Amino acid sequence: MIAGICPAITAMFALNNKWLNGEDDFAVFPEFWKSFKAYFLKSNLLGGLILLTAIALTIDFSLANQFTGVLYYIILSSSSTVIVLSLLSVLYVFSLMIVFPKDSLWQLIKKAIQMSMLYPLLTMWMILSMCGFFFICWVFSSLAFLFLGSGLSFIAMSFSHVVYKRMKNINISSAHVSIPKKRGVMYE
């Protein structure tokens, strides 16, 4: 994470965001570098959080094998829930970091979980599209070398834009994605 993997991913999302918004008259490398520097700290914090979550879940699953009976199933189900929520939040959190640059990391994670839960079909289509693109890149490995990262980020950003538009249509503020309490979704 210190090497800049997560800031590079965030900068890739920033470039895709510009292209999806119709801005195509900019130099790619200076814009990438500007975004890399702008999101360096927050992206590395997010990468560290992802790494810590992965380590904790690995330890949790290895410890769960030591138990038997009901305790085994409780630990297994809780760990599976954390894995699903973590993966769903990772799908949206990088694009949210670009759209809401002033929000804290915790707010971005909450919004990512909200978005994935409010639009489960779009989230499933995003996952299926990414899996399909990954399969194409696996079959044609030269494509993977050139387009795997940018293609996956473009798919994620495209679906995120569709979700943003739908959220605006149902009068959920794009500046502060908060869901009414009566809907039973996390509330800020």
C-alpha positions, 0 to 999 in steps of 0.5 A: 500500500505504501508503494502507491497501489491504492493511490494509483487505483484512485487516480485511475478512477479519477481519469475514468470519472472525467471521461464519463463526465464528457471531459476528454480534452486533458493530458492523461499523465499530468492529470493522473499524477495530480490525482495521485498526489491529491488522494495519496493519504486517503487512498493509502489509509483505505488500502491499509484498512482493506489489508487489515480487514483481509488479515483479520478475516484470514485469522478469523477463518483459521481460528473458526476451524478450531471450533465445532458445533454452534460456535463454528457456525456463528463465527463462520456466518459473521465472518462471511457477512463481513466479507460480503460487506467488505467486497461490496464497499470496495466496489463503490468506495474508490468512485465515491472517493472521487465524487465526494473528496471531502468526506471522511473514509468512514463516511465513504464506506457507509455510503458505499454499503448504502449504495450497494444495498439500495441497488442490489441488481445494479451491484450484481450486474457490476460484479457480473460485468467485471467477471466477464471482462476478467474472463475475456482478459484471462482468455486473451492475456495480452488484453489483460496486460494493457486493459485489465486495471483500467477496464475494471475501473471503468466498469465500476465507475460506469455503474457508480454513475448510474447509481448516482443518477438514480439516487438523484432521481429519488431525491437523495442528496448527492452531496450527503447520501443519507437515507430516511430512517423509516427505510431501515437503512444506515443513517448518518 
